[in-house]
């Protein structure tokens, strides 16, 4: 073992003390990667109540950088990284740009709902942790999204003509239906600045609603509003309004053999 002189020891302890002092003064999280990982595996994650208005504005602006799913995650986790540190500080937010356009442009579940589901299940804990709060918040948020005229949020500095951002009800959490109905009602194409701004406002609206739900959960006042049966009335995981798209050609799931 290398001999440690009194001078080396004092220098080492001095640097350690200075580091601890700086971490307290500037709120720097000195957690090692191993410690950060351990924090990330404990459910629920630490949460401090956020301002829905501030969060929505952040989500709106972040949409123009990492689009819907990533913007919802960024608007919440970046604030919590500043307030709390880990496990939020090392969360790979930008990786969730993949949720754009209903996941890599496939038009499936709206990216803002995808991002919100990640946030709710990280903060409240997944079902494997024994908590159903994240699952319930996600379900309620999807129902709200489907049955609300959106977008609701109005940004401080809109990036497109605000008079052309009409509200539509999707009756679905799916990206291509939500966007498609808005395009039909507004007359604007997919690549138009107005459609992009509409989706940025949708993202902000979802982030706002999600923070309201998380704040209520933090206060112990969140209650399940939607009773959802995974198998539904058709014997398969699906929405309950299949006829809107499928008409009389709704596929029938095979019955369980006795």
C-alpha positions as CSV (number, residue, x, y, z in Angstrom):
1,X,0.0,0.0,0.0
2,X,1.3,3.5,-0.9
3,X,2.3,5.6,2.1
4,X,0.2,8.6,2.7
5,X,1.9,11.6,4.2
6,X,0.2,14.0,6.6
7,X,0.4,16.6,3.9
8,X,-1.4,14.3,1.3
9,X,-4.0,13.5,3.9
10,X,-4.7,17.1,4.7
11,X,-4.9,18.0,1.0
12,X,-7.3,15.1,0.3
13,X,-9.6,15.9,3.2
14,X,-9.5,19.6,2.3
15,X,-10.6,18.9,-1.3
16,X,-13.3,16.6,0.0
17,X,-14.6,19.3,2.4
18,X,-14.5,21.9,-0.3
19,X,-16.5,19.6,-2.6
20,X,-19.1,19.0,0.1
21,X,-19.3,22.7,0.7
22,X,-19.7,23.5,-3.0
23,X,-22.4,20.8,-3.3
24,X,-24.4,22.4,-0.5
25,X,-23.9,26.0,-1.7
26,X,-24.7,25.3,-5.3
27,X,-26.9,22.3,-4.8
28,X,-24.7,20.0,-6.8
29,X,-25.5,16.3,-6.6
30,X,-22.3,14.4,-6.1
31,X,-23.9,11.0,-6.4
32,X,-21.9,8.4,-8.2
33,X,-23.4,6.4,-11.1
34,X,-23.9,3.5,-8.7
35,X,-25.7,5.7,-6.2
36,X,-27.8,7.2,-9.0
37,X,-28.8,3.7,-10.2
38,X,-29.8,2.7,-6.6
39,X,-32.0,5.8,-6.4
40,X,-33.6,5.0,-9.7
41,X,-34.6,1.5,-8.5
42,X,-36.5,2.8,-5.4
43,X,-40.2,3.5,-5.9
44,X,-41.8,5.9,-5.8
45,X,-39.3,8.5,-7.0
46,X,-39.0,11.7,-4.9
47,X,-41.4,14.3,-6.1
48,X,-42.0,18.0,-5.4
49,X,-45.1,19.8,-6.6
50,X,-44.6,21.8,-9.8
51,X,-46.4,24.8,-11.4
52,X,-48.6,23.5,-14.2
53,X,-48.4,26.8,-16.1
54,X,-44.6,26.9,-16.0
55,X,-44.4,23.2,-17.0
56,X,-46.8,23.7,-19.9
57,X,-44.8,26.6,-21.3
58,X,-41.6,24.5,-21.0
59,X,-43.3,21.6,-22.8
60,X,-44.5,23.9,-25.6
61,X,-41.0,25.2,-26.3
62,X,-39.3,21.8,-25.9
63,X,-41.6,20.4,-28.6
64,X,-39.7,22.3,-31.1
65,X,-36.5,20.6,-30.0
66,X,-37.5,17.0,-29.1
67,X,-41.2,16.8,-30.1
68,X,-44.1,15.5,-28.1
69,X,-43.0,12.6,-25.8
70,X,-39.6,14.0,-25.1
71,X,-41.0,17.5,-24.4
72,X,-43.5,16.2,-21.7
73,X,-40.7,14.3,-20.0
74,X,-38.2,17.2,-20.2
75,X,-40.7,19.8,-18.9
76,X,-41.1,17.8,-15.7
77,X,-37.9,15.9,-15.2
78,X,-35.6,18.9,-15.9
79,X,-37.4,20.8,-13.1
80,X,-37.1,17.9,-10.7
81,X,-33.4,17.5,-11.6
82,X,-32.9,21.0,-10.4
83,X,-35.0,20.6,-7.3
84,X,-34.0,17.1,-6.3
85,X,-31.1,15.8,-8.4
86,X,-31.1,12.1,-8.9
87,X,-32.6,10.0,-10.3
88,X,-33.8,12.8,-12.6
89,X,-30.4,14.4,-13.3
90,X,-29.1,11.4,-15.3
91,X,-32.4,10.4,-17.0
92,X,-31.8,10.2,-20.8
93,X,-34.5,12.6,-21.8
94,X,-33.4,13.1,-25.4
95,X,-33.7,9.4,-26.2
96,X,-37.5,9.8,-26.0
97,X,-37.5,11.9,-29.2
98,X,-38.4,8.4,-30.7
99,X,-42.0,8.9,-29.5
100,X,-42.5,11.6,-32.1
101,X,-45.4,11.1,-34.5
102,X,-47.0,8.2,-32.5
103,X,-43.6,6.5,-32.2
104,X,-41.1,6.9,-35.0
105,X,-43.9,8.4,-37.2
106,X,-46.2,5.4,-37.1
107,X,-49.2,7.3,-35.8
108,X,-49.9,5.0,-32.9
109,X,-50.4,6.4,-29.3
110,X,-49.8,10.1,-29.2
111,X,-46.3,10.8,-28.1
112,X,-47.4,13.3,-25.4
113,X,-49.3,10.5,-23.8
114,X,-46.4,8.1,-24.2
115,X,-44.1,10.6,-22.4
116,X,-46.7,11.2,-19.7
117,X,-46.9,7.5,-19.1
118,X,-43.2,7.3,-18.6
119,X,-43.3,10.2,-16.1
120,X,-46.2,8.9,-14.1
121,X,-44.8,5.4,-13.8
122,X,-41.4,6.6,-12.8
123,X,-42.6,9.1,-10.2
124,X,-45.5,7.0,-8.7
125,X,-43.9,3.6,-9.4
126,X,-44.8,0.9,-11.8
127,X,-47.4,-1.8,-11.0
128,X,-44.5,-4.2,-10.1
129,X,-43.7,-1.9,-7.2
130,X,-47.2,-2.6,-5.7
131,X,-48.5,0.9,-6.7
132,X,-51.2,1.3,-9.3
133,X,-51.1,5.2,-9.2
134,X,-48.9,5.6,-12.3
135,X,-51.2,3.2,-14.2
136,X,-54.3,4.9,-13.0
137,X,-53.0,8.4,-13.8
138,X,-52.1,7.2,-17.3
139,X,-55.5,5.7,-17.9
140,X,-57.3,8.9,-16.7
141,X,-55.0,11.1,-18.8
142,X,-55.7,9.0,-22.0
143,X,-59.5,9.3,-21.3
144,X,-59.2,13.0,-20.7
145,X,-57.2,13.4,-23.9
146,X,-59.7,11.5,-26.0
147,X,-62.8,13.3,-24.7
148,X,-61.5,16.9,-24.5
149,X,-61.5,19.6,-27.1
150,X,-57.7,20.2,-27.6
151,X,-55.4,22.1,-27.5
152,X,-56.3,24.0,-24.4
153,X,-53.0,25.7,-23.5
154,X,-52.2,29.0,-25.1
155,X,-48.4,29.8,-25.2
156,X,-47.0,33.2,-24.2
157,X,-45.2,33.5,-27.6
158,X,-47.0,31.3,-30.2
159,X,-44.8,30.3,-33.1
160,X,-47.7,30.2,-35.6
161,X,-50.9,32.2,-36.3
162,X,-52.9,31.7,-33.1
163,X,-56.2,32.4,-34.9
164,X,-55.9,29.2,-36.9
165,X,-55.3,26.7,-34.0
166,X,-58.8,25.3,-33.8
167,X,-59.8,22.8,-31.1
168,X,-61.0,19.3,-31.9
169,X,-62.0,16.3,-30.0
170,X,-60.2,13.1,-31.1
171,X,-62.3,10.4,-29.3
172,X,-59.1,8.5,-29.4
173,X,-55.6,8.6,-27.9
174,X,-54.1,7.7,-31.3
175,X,-51.8,10.2,-33.1
176,X,-53.1,9.7,-36.6
177,X,-56.7,10.1,-35.6
178,X,-56.0,13.1,-33.3
179,X,-53.9,14.9,-35.9
180,X,-56.1,13.7,-38.8
181,X,-59.3,15.1,-37.3
182,X,-57.6,18.4,-36.6
183,X,-56.2,18.6,-40.2
184,X,-59.7,18.1,-41.6
185,X,-61.3,20.7,-39.3
186,X,-58.5,23.3,-39.8
187,X,-57.6,22.7,-43.5
188,X,-53.9,22.7,-42.7
189,X,-51.5,20.1,-44.0
190,X,-49.2,17.9,-41.9
191,X,-46.0,19.9,-42.6
192,X,-47.7,23.3,-42.0
193,X,-46.4,25.6,-39.2
194,X,-50.0,25.6,-37.9
195,X,-50.2,21.8,-37.5
196,X,-46.8,21.8,-35.8
197,X,-47.9,24.5,-33.4
198,X,-51.1,22.7,-32.7
199,X,-49.1,19.6,-31.6
200,X,-46.8,21.7,-29.5
201,X,-49.9,23.1,-27.7
202,X,-51.3,19.6,-27.3
203,X,-48.1,18.6,-25.7
204,X,-48.3,21.6,-23.4
205,X,-51.9,20.8,-22.5
206,X,-51.0,17.2,-21.6
207,X,-48.0,18.3,-19.5
208,X,-50.3,20.8,-17.6
209,X,-52.9,18.2,-16.9
210,X,-50.3,15.6,-15.8
211,X,-48.8,18.0,-13.3
212,X,-52.2,18.7,-11.9
213,X,-52.7,14.9,-11.4
214,X,-49.2,14.4,-9.9
215,X,-49.7,17.3,-7.5
216,X,-53.0,15.9,-6.4
217,X,-51.3,12.5,-5.9
218,X,-48.6,14.1,-3.8
219,X,-51.3,15.6,-1.6
220,X,-53.1,12.3,-1.3
221,X,-56.1,13.7,-3.1
222,X,-55.9,11.9,-6.5
223,X,-58.8,9.6,-7.2
224,X,-59.5,7.2,-10.0
225,X,-62.0,8.7,-12.4
226,X,-62.1,6.1,-15.2
227,X,-62.9,2.4,-14.9
228,X,-61.2,0.7,-17.8
229,X,-61.5,-3.0,-18.6
230,X,-58.4,-4.1,-20.6
231,X,-60.4,-6.6,-22.6
232,X,-63.3,-4.2,-23.1
233,X,-66.5,-5.3,-24.7
234,X,-64.8,-7.0,-27.7
235,X,-62.7,-9.5,-25.8
236,X,-59.4,-7.9,-26.7
237,X,-57.4,-5.0,-25.5
238,X,-58.8,-2.1,-27.5
239,X,-60.6,1.2,-27.5
240,X,-64.4,1.0,-27.1
241,X,-65.2,3.1,-30.2
242,X,-63.9,0.7,-32.8
243,X,-66.9,1.3,-35.1
244,X,-65.7,4.9,-35.9
245,X,-62.9,3.4,-38.0
246,X,-63.8,-0.2,-38.6
247,X,-67.5,0.1,-39.4
248,X,-69.2,-3.3,-39.7
249,X,-65.8,-5.0,-40.0
250,X,-64.8,-5.1,-36.4
251,X,-62.8,-8.3,-35.9
252,X,-64.2,-10.7,-33.3
253,X,-61.7,-12.2,-30.9
254,X,-61.9,-15.9,-30.4
255,X,-63.7,-17.1,-27.3
256,X,-61.9,-18.7,-24.4
257,X,-62.2,-22.5,-24.6
258,X,-63.8,-24.1,-21.6
